[in-house]
Amino acid sequence: MAKKKPNKNIPPKKHSKRHQKMGKAPGTVIYMGNRDGGSTSVNVLEYDENSILERTIDPDTPDGLTFIDELTASPTTTWIDVIGLSDEFFVEKLGKTLGLNPLSIEDAVNTNQRAKIDEYDNYIFGVFKMLYLDAENELVAEHVALVLSKNTVVVFQELKDDVFNGLRDRITNKTGRIRTRSADYLFFALLDAIIDHYYVVLENVNLKIELLEEEVYENPKSRTAHKIQELKKEVLRIRRYVYPVKELVNKLIDSEHELISKDTKLFLRDAMDHSTEINESLQIYREMSMSLMEMYMSNISNKMNEVMKVLTIMASIFIPLTFIVGVYGMNFENIPELKMPNGYFYVWGLMLIIFIGLLIYFKKKRWL
C-alpha cells in the first residue's frame, strides 16, 4: 500500500511553550511568555532613612551577581528590579544567587502561573498579575513575581513599564513612611500599587459598559454584539487575574512568618479591604456585561417587531383594496357595475373610505 504524501500546502503544526515544558523536571526554568528577545536589565534601589543609592547592574558580567549577593547581606533595605524574563539562563543564576528554591525560579518566569503565595524558611514568594492601560487605552496584563527576604525585595517583571512609578517617587523624595520601614513594608507597598491599579482598569471597564449601554439603547448594530462579546471576555480575563488576590493578602495577614511584622499586617488589612471591594465590583460588571447581550437582543427584537407591525398594517390596508380591484378585474360581461357611468369613481370612493376607516381604527387601537 502506497504511503500518503504529505500536503505541502498545510503549514507545520506549531507547538506552544507549554508543550516544550511537558515532561521536564519540576523546577526547570522555561519562560512561558510571548515577549521573547528583549534584553534583561537589573535596577537596584538601596535606601534607609537617611540615604538612598540607585544603580544599574549589567547582567552579563559575573561581578553583577556577586554584587547582588552582597546586597542581600546589607542592613539597608534593597529593591532589586529585574526587567525582562526571557533570559532564562540569567534568571536561573540570579535565583540561585538569591538562594531561591528551583520551583520559585520556575514560577518567576512562568507567565501562565496563577496568583499564589509560597512561604519558605528564609523568604516569601508571590506571583501576581500587574494590570494597567497602555498609551492606546488597551489593557496590559504583565506577569510579576515578588520575593521578600530579610532586607531585600526582588521584583521579576516582563516589561519596563509598570505601576511602581509612584512608589519610586515616594522613596526618592522621602515621602511618607516608607524610608523608615523595613523590607516587608516595601513588599506591601509593591502589592498595594498593583491592587490600586486594578481600580484604574475597573474604571475603564465601567466606562466601556456605559458607552455600550447607550449604543444598545439608541442605535444597536451588528458590530455592537461583537463589542459586547469582547467586553465579556475582558471582564472574565480580569476576574481570573484579580479574584485570587484577596485570598492571598488574607494569607499574608494570617501568616506567622518572621519576615512580616505586626505593623505591616495592619496595612495589609487595608489592602484586603480594597481587594474585597474590587472583587465585588468585578462581580457587578460581570453581571452587567452579561445582561448587555440580553438588552441588545431585546432591542433588536423590538425593532424587528416595529418593522413587522408596519408591514402588517400596510398589508391590512391593502388586502381589502386588492380584493375590490380583483373583483372588478375579472373578465365577465355581466358584472352589474360595469355599465354605471360613474362606477369608476364610486369604486375609488369606496377604496378611499376603507383606507381612511382603517387608519382611524388603527389609530384608536394605538397601533400607529
N, C-alpha and C positions, 0 to 999 in steps of 0.2 A: 504493500500500500504506500503510495507516494505521500511524502510529508507535505503538509500545507505550508506554502511560502508565506513569510511574514509580510504584512501590508506596510509598504514603506510610507504610505500617506498618514498612518496613525502615529502620532508622536509617542515617544517612550514615556512610560508611566513615571511620574515624579513621586519620590518618597519624601515625606515630611521629616523634620528633625526628630519627631517623636519615634519614627521608625529607626533612625540612627541610634537612638538611645536604648531601644529594645534589646534585651539580652546582655546589656552592660552591667557590671558590678555596681551595687549601691555606692554612692559617693563619687561616681565618675563625673567629671566636670565637662558638661556639654552645654554650650549656650543655645537656648531654645528660642531666642527672639528672632526678629526679622531685620535687625539693624546691624548687619554684618559689615565688616570692612572699616568701621570707624576706629580712630586711634583712641587708646586708653590714656587718661591723664589722672594724676593724683594731686589734689589740693589739700593742704594741711592748714588748719587754723588752730593755733595753740594760744591759750589765754588763761589768765587768772584775774583777780580783782584789780590789779594794778598795771598789768601789761598784756600785750597782745602781739602775736607774731604770725604772719601769713607767709606761706611759701608753696612752691610747686615742685613736685618730685618727678624726676624722669623715670618712668617705669622700666626703661631699657637698661638701666645701669644697676649693677648689684649693690652699689652704695645706697640706692634708694630704699631697698628692702631693709638694709642694716639700720638706716636712719629711722624707719618706721618701727623697727624692733626696739630701738632706744626710746622712742616717743612713748611707747606703752608703759615704760617704767618711770616716766616723768611724773612728778607730783601735780603738775598743772593739768587742766582739762584740755583735751585734744580732740578736734573734729577732723577725721580723715575722710575726704570725699573722693571716692573712686568713680570716675565718669567713663562709661564705655565698658561693656561686659563681654564683647566678642573675642577679646584676647584671653582665651581660656587658660593658656599656659601661665600668664602673669597672675590672673586671678587665683589660680591654684597655688602658686608660690606665695602670693600675699596671704592667702588663707592659712597656709602652713606657718608662715612667719608670725601671724597673729595667734596661732595656737587654736584654730577653729577645727571643729570636727569635720571630717570629709562630707558628711551629709549636709552640714550647713553651707559648705562651699558649693556643693551641688545645687542647693536651693537658691543660692545667691544669684546664679546665672540661669535658673530655670524660670523663664517668664510665664510658664503655664501653672506655676505653683499657686495654690490657693493661699489666701492670707492666713498666717499662722504665727504663733509664738512658741519658741522652744527654750527651755531653761537648762543650762549646763552648769557645772561646778564653778567655772570662772567667767562665764559670760551669759548674756541673754540674747537670743537671736530672733528677729522678727522679719516677716515678709509682708509687704502691703502693696496696694496699687495707688500710685500717685496720679490723680486726675486733675487736668487743667485744660484751658481753652487756648488754642494757638492763635496766630495773627488773623486767621480767617474764621475765627469763632467756631472751629471744629474741635471736637473732643479728642484729647490725647490721653491715653492710658499707658502709664510708664511703670514698669516693674522696679521696685525699690526694696532693698534689704538693709536692715539696721542691726548693728551689733553693738551691744553695750558691755563694756568691760570695766575694770576698776576706775580708771581715769580717762578712758578713751571711748569715743563713739565712732564707728566706721559706717559709712553710707555707701552702698553699692547701687548705682543708678545707670540707666541706659543712655540718657541724653544729657547734654549740658544744661538745657532748660529744665527748671524745676520750680518748686513752690517755696523755696527756702530763702529767697532774697530778703524778705522782711526780717527773718531770723538773723541773717548775716549782718544786716544793718544794726540790729539791736546789740549784737556782740561788738561790732566795730565802734559804734557810737556810745557804748556803755549805757544803753537804755534799759530800764527795768532791773530785774533782779538776776538776770542770767549770768552775769560775770561773777557774782558772789556765790553761785551754786555749783554743785559738782556735776559729774558726767550724767548721772541719772536724770537730772533736770534737763540737760541738753537732749537726752533721748526723748523725754516727754515733749519738749518744745518742737522737735522734728516731727513727732507723731501728731502733735496739735496742729502744726502747719498743714500737714496732709489732710487732716479732718476738716479744718477751716475751709480749704479749697473745695471740699465736697459741696459746701454751701453755694459757691460760685457756679459750680456745674449744675446744681439743682435749680438755681435761679434761671439759668439758660434753658433748662428743660421746661420750667414753668412758663417762660416767655413763648417757647415753641407751642405749648399746649394752648395758650390763649390765642395766638395767631391762627392756629388750626381750627379752634372753635369758631372764630369769626368767619373763616373761609368756609367751614361746613355749613354755617347758618346762612350766609349771604350768597355764596356762589360756589357750591361744590362741583368739582370737576373730576375727571378720571385720575388726574395727577394727584388729587387730594388723598385718595385711598393709598397711593404709594407713599406719600408723606407720612400718613398715619402709621403704616406698617414699619417704616424706618424709625419713627419715634418710639413705637412699642419695643423694637429691638434694642434701641439705645437705652431705654429705661431698664429693661431686663439686664442688659450688659452692665450698667452702672450698679444695679442692685446686686449682681453677683460679686462685684468688686467691693462694695461698701458694706453689705449686710453683715459679714463676719467680724467687722472691726469692733463693734460693741462688745461682743463676747471676748475678744482678745484684750481689750482695755480692762474689762472686768477681771480677766485672768491676771493681769499685772497688778491690779489693786489687791486681789486676794493672795498674791504671791508672798512667800516668806523668804525670798531670795535676799541675801545681804546687800546686793547691789542697788536695791530700790529702797530708799528711805521713807519713813512715815510722812515727812513733809511733802515729798514728791507724790505720794499716793493721794494727798488732798487735791492736787492739781489734776491727777488722773481721773478723779471722780467728776471733775468738770468736763473733761474730755469724754467721759462715758455719757454724761447728760447730752452733750452735743451729738454723740453717735446715736443715742436713742431718738432724739428729735429728727435727725437725718433719716433714720430708718422709717419713722412714721411718715415723714414727707414723701419718701420714695414709695411707700405703700399707697398713699393717696394718688400720687402721679401715675402709678401703675394702673390703678383702677380708672383714673380719668383717661389715660391713653387707650385703654380697652373699650371704654364707653364711647370714645370718639368715633370708632368704626360703626357702632350701633347707631349713633346720631347721623353719621354720613349715609348709611343705608336707609334710615328712616326718611331723611330729607330727599334722597334720590327717589324713594318710593312715593313720597308726597308730590314731588314734581311730576312723576310719571302719572299719578292719579289726576293731577290737574290737566295734563295733556289728554288723558283718556276721557275726562269729563267734557272738555271742549269738543273732542271728536264725537262723543255720544250725543251732545246737544245738537251739533251740526247734522248728524245722521237722523236724529229725531225730527228735526225741522224738515229735512229734505225727503224723508220717507213718504209722508202724505202728498207732498208736491209731485214726487216721482210717480206716485200712484195715479194722480189725476192726469199727468202728462201721458202716462202709459195707456190709460183708458181711451183718451182721445187720439192716441197714435195707432189704434187698432184699425185694420183695413176692412171695415164693414160699411156698407152703403146706408143701412137703415139705423144709424145712431141718431137718436132724437134731436140732439142739439146741433147737428151738423148744418141744418137748414136755417138756424136762427141768424138773423143779420148781425146781431151784436154778441153772438155766442163767444167769440174770441175774447172780448173784453170782460164778459161775465166770468169766464174761466180764470183770467188774470186777477180779477177782483176776489174770487174765491181763494185763490192761492195766497194773495196778499193778506186776506183776513186770517187764514190759517197760520201764516208766518207770524203776523203780529200777535195773534192769540197765544201761540206757543211761547213767544218771547215774554209776554206778560205772565204766563203761567210759570215759566222757569224763574222769572224774577221774584215772584211771590214765594216760591219754594226755596229761594236763595241759592239756586244752582248756578246763577250767573254773578 
